[in-house]
Amino acid sequence: MQFKGGSIRFGALLFWLSIWIVAIVAIFYPEETTRIARMLGIGRGVDIIVYLSIAILFYLVFRLNVYLEDIRTQISQLIREVSLKQVKKGKK
């Protein structure tokens, strides 16, 4: 619904859709997470879910930080432009 409304892009839709699909599979087929964990040398299936969740959270925090820095830069640039226009108006 968010995608149809234009709130999120297609890439974000795929990201969240894949997260939810993996979560549903892990809930209904917990033996698969154990099998994947053992292939990776990790003891339990729940451990792989925790590790993956932490990695995803770090990624999301990183993306949010990049986005906020971009917003700060845009705000600073806008403030400079508005200030320069006000100074020019004052001189006329």
C-alpha positions in Angstrom: 0.0 0.0 0.0 2.9 2.3 0.8 4.5 1.5 -2.6 1.2 2.2 -4.5 0.9 5.5 -2.6 4.4 6.5 -3.6 5.7 6.6 0.0 8.5 4.1 -0.7 10.5 3.1 -3.7 10.6 -0.2 -5.4 14.0 -1.1 -3.8 12.7 -0.5 -0.3 9.6 -2.6 -1.2 11.8 -5.5 -2.2 14.0 -5.1 0.9 11.1 -5.2 3.4 9.3 -7.9 1.5 12.3 -10.1 1.7 12.7 -9.4 5.4 9.1 -10.4 6.0 9.4 -13.5 3.8 12.5 -14.7 5.7 10.8 -14.0 9.0 7.8 -16.1 8.0 9.9 -18.9 6.7 12.0 -18.9 10.0 8.8 -19.0 12.0 7.1 -21.8 10.2 10.3 -23.8 9.3 12.7 -23.4 12.2 14.6 -26.5 11.2 15.7 -24.7 8.0 17.4 -22.0 10.1 19.3 -24.6 12.0 20.4 -26.3 8.8 21.6 -23.0 7.4 23.4 -22.2 10.6 25.2 -25.5 10.7 26.3 -25.0 7.1 27.9 -21.7 8.2 29.4 -23.2 11.3 27.0 -21.6 13.8 25.5 -23.8 16.5 21.8 -22.9 16.5 19.3 -21.6 14.0 18.2 -18.8 16.3 21.8 -17.6 16.5 21.9 -17.0 12.8 18.7 -15.0 13.0 20.1 -12.8 15.8 23.4 -12.2 13.8 21.5 -11.4 10.7 19.1 -9.1 12.6 22.0 -7.2 14.1 23.7 -6.8 10.7 20.4 -5.5 9.2 20.0 -3.0 12.1 23.6 -1.7 11.5 22.8 -1.3 7.8 19.6 0.6 8.5 21.3 2.9 11.0 24.1 3.6 8.5 21.5 4.4 5.8 19.6 6.7 8.2 22.8 8.5 9.1 23.7 9.0 5.4 20.2 10.4 4.8 20.3 12.7 7.8 23.7 14.1 6.7 22.2 14.8 3.3 19.3 16.6 4.8 21.6 18.7 7.0 23.7 19.7 4.0 20.5 20.7 2.0 19.2 22.7 5.0 22.6 24.5 5.3 22.6 25.3 1.6 19.0 26.6 1.8 19.8 28.8 4.8 22.8 30.3 3.0 20.7 31.1 -0.1 17.9 32.7 1.9 20.4 34.7 4.0 22.1 36.0 0.8 18.8 37.0 -0.7 17.9 38.9 2.5 21.2 40.7 2.5 20.8 41.7 -1.2 17.3 43.0 -0.4 18.6 45.1 2.5 21.3 46.8 0.3 18.8 47.9 -2.3 
